[in-house]
Amino acid sequence: MTKLKIKTGDTVKVIAGDHKGTEGKVIRIFREKNKAIVEGVNMVKKHAKPSAQNPQGGIIEKEAPIQISNLSLLTSKGETTRVGYRMEGDKKVRFAKKSNEVI
């Protein structure tokens, strides 16, 4: 399992693929598959049978996982950046390489 530089709750931008240019918040990360689910990105239609949670059934639209290599972290100003790590005192923090700000 590799170390990922993107965490749940980060705002990211899609930099490659069908959804290039779309921004959203990371909802969930699958480390073993190197994928993430981003809010409003890579929507797929899923046919659902009627169940207790969904008595009507029908077609549900939900987010599908997207490869982490196709995502780039956004700074507070909304620009894409790479992620670095440094020690501040005795704490290890993530920082944006473009603006040098702590994430």
N, C-alpha and C positions, 0 to 999 in steps of 0.2 A: 504494500500500500504506500502510495506516494504522499508527500506533504502537499496539501492544497493551500493556495494563498487566498482563496475566496471562502468566506464563511456565510452561514445563514444570517439573513438580515442585511447583507451588503447590497448596495445598488450597483448593478452591472449593466454593460452595454454589449449587445451581440456584435462581434466584429467580423464574422464570417458565416456563410450559409444563407438559407432562404429568408431568415428573419434579421438579416444584417441591418444595423442601425437602430434596432428596437432596444428600449431600456426597460428595466424592471427590477424588482426586489427578489433576492434569492429566498425561496420558501424552504427548500430542502436540498441536501447534498448527499449523493451516493458515492462515498469514497472508493469503494471496491470497484465500481464501474467508471469512475472519473467523470461522473455526470451530475448535473444540477437541474432542479426545477425552478424556473424563473416565472414570476407572476406575469401573465398575459403574453408569454412567448411560447411558440411551438404548440399552439392549440390543436388538439385532435378531437374528432367526434367519436364517441364511444356509445355503442348500443347497449342499453341496460334493461335487463328483465325486471318486471315489477317485484319489489321486495318490501320489507318493513320500513326501511329508510326512504325508499322511493316507490310508493304504491302505484304511481302512474306508469313508471317505466319510461321508455322512449329514448331519444338521442341526447346524450349529455356531452357538453364540450368541456374538456379539461386540459391542463398543461401536461405535456410529455417532457421527459428529461432531455437536456441538451448537453453536448460535450463541453467540458470546462475549458478546453483549449480555444473554444469559439467565444469565450466571454472575457471581458476586460473590466476591471474595477473602475468606478467613477469617483473623482474627487468631489469635494463639496461645491466646486464651481461647475461641475458637470463635464469635465474633460476626462478622457480615458488615461489610465496610468498603469505602470507596472508596480508591483508591491515589493518592498524591501523590509528587512527586519533589523532592529538595532536595540541596544540596551540603553534604557534611561534609568539611571540609578541601578536598582536591582531588578527592574521589570523589563521583560522583552516585549517590544511594541512593534506593530506593523506601521509602515509609513509609505506614503505615495512618493514614488521616485521623481515624478514630474514637479510636484510643488513642495516636497519635503515635509508635508504636514502629517501628523499622526492620525491614523484611521481609528 
